Amino acid sequence: MPLRRPHITPEAPVCADKAPFQQSGLSSTSGFSSDFAEAGFLIFWLFKSISWLALMNIFKRYVPHLRYDLPASIVVFLVALPLCLGIALASGAPLFAGMIAGIVGGIVIGLLSNSHTSVSGPAAGLTAVVLVSIQQLGSYEVFLLAVVLAGAMQLALGLLKAGGIADFIPSSVIRGMLTGIGIIIILKQLPHALGYDREVEGSESFWGPSGETIFSILWSALMQYIHPGAALVAGLSLAILIAAERPAVKRCLGVIPGALVAVLFSIFVNEVFKFFNASEWVIQKDHLVSIPVANSLSEFFSIFTLPDFSAWSNTHVYTVALTLCAIASVETLLCIEAMDREDPLKRTTDPNIELRAQGIGNMLSGLVGGLPMTSVIVRSSANLAAGARTKASTILHGFFLLLTVITIPNALNLIPLSSLAAILLTVGYKLAKPSIFKEVWKNGKYQWRPFIVTVVAIVLTDLLTGVLIGLAISTFYLLYANMKNAYFFHSEEYHEGDLIRIRLSQEVSFLNKASIKRTLDQLPEGSQVLIDASDTAYIDFDVLEIIRDFAAVKAQSKNIRLALRGFHERYDIGDADFVHCEQLSPQDPLRALFAQQPGGQTLAMGQTAPDSGAV
């Protein structure tokens, strides 16, 4: 039904919707005020209609999946809570800065991103950079200015559509990255499960805080220090989480996630230890979640820190901003690529939209005192493993972080870290279960080798270094495969006087250079050769140079009759494919061409060969 404009006359009573206009001193008897009132009335109803449309759209898109997303959001909330605090502690930043980043990452980036399963927040991969940068810049306030600038750079990258870098990451490296992260989670969380909190939550580095390795810390936890209460809580939590995966238990729990049951039960167990005064079993404060508690509203707002904009002329600020932008963008693109591959519904994320969302989120986080953020694999994997269907899970986990920090921080500080470690252990197992290794092994050595190298490199170094090593190995095998492809010419199969056709594929790049050169060098003396580019769209300049040199020098020196077919005047550079060599059939009309050519002569580009068009 069309919206009708109300008729307003000087004598007509003013309705309640127009009262604000009269209160502001505008007389309804003037033509100007009448038009103003009508415009305001229309804007009000237009805004109301748009709001209803937006709400209806949200309802249709997200509410049907809420029975999956709500339990998943609780799991992600429980995983993100200690990680936000641990990463802030490892970064040398205020603890509340990690919570701010988690809240902004969940709510703001969750709303702006078009990723369905990834979760953003403070990243372990940035802790070393943040720690050094704060020390280098002299204060946390100046560092926040660098975070704001880094977000602006990410926003610019998204607007420039620079998010396609993740498309060049091979699937074997992506799977190796996820599996490596899974192994790191297991190795890092086992000490926490035993009550040995030598490292802060969220650490992903091979090296510990005092130069220990990931394995020496685990050995110390197993051999020298096991807190009986923490170990019991971790074991019971794992039992609950495993049982919660069974269909019968799932039906009983309904939408209540097993992780929430495990956490609540762990709090109950620890309170029982306190009640019976079992001092050796009680999990003390240093093994519990530790959220900053504000006793008043003014104290709560005083926790926030504002950036120091007076440092805008400091060149080191821009260097730090560029470093944060580069690392955060790469980690984000890797994460969304990995999550899209694991998404059971096979949805895809626009990387440019994600970069814009991350940029806006980092700008806002820096403005209110938060750490820089990325899309985080650990939280995203937990989200996907918990059954999330839409990004409502991400957004809800951000709201849960916000509400609990404001309302019940004391209750959260009762949660044992060993219980949260049990949740992360299940996530790590799902990322690195043995069936994944078997599946990749069956895919062949060119998938297995980059995969296993990436896994080992990530465990022994860090995420970005491991991925770069995996990419280097993948590139090596790509070049090797192009040199030793299945269509490589074998000279022993051909003899002097044979008619040979070398058919170039649709796209020929510099990666084919070595293969083509070796093929031409292996051609037997006195043979008759056709290099056929009839089906080729792109040929790299280096490849053309090799063919020209062969035609001008080597073919004549080896008394080879050479014909070129299908070569056009101009070619662009394309992706790699292979060279295919084959003998000409007795019926091939090119046999007549070779019969007419004297030995050692070459049919040049621009001449015509039978059945070929331009040669």
Beta strands, then each sheet from edge to edge (+ up, - down):
strand 1: 119-122
strand 2: 373-376
strand 3: 499-504
strand 4: 507-508
strand 5: 528-532
strand 6: 538-539
strand 7: 561-565
strand 8: 579-583
strand 9: 602-603
strand 10: 608-609
strand 11: 613-614
sheet 1: 1+ 2-
sheet 2: 8+ 3- 5- 7- 9-
sheet 3: 4+ 6+
sheet 4: 10+ 11-
end
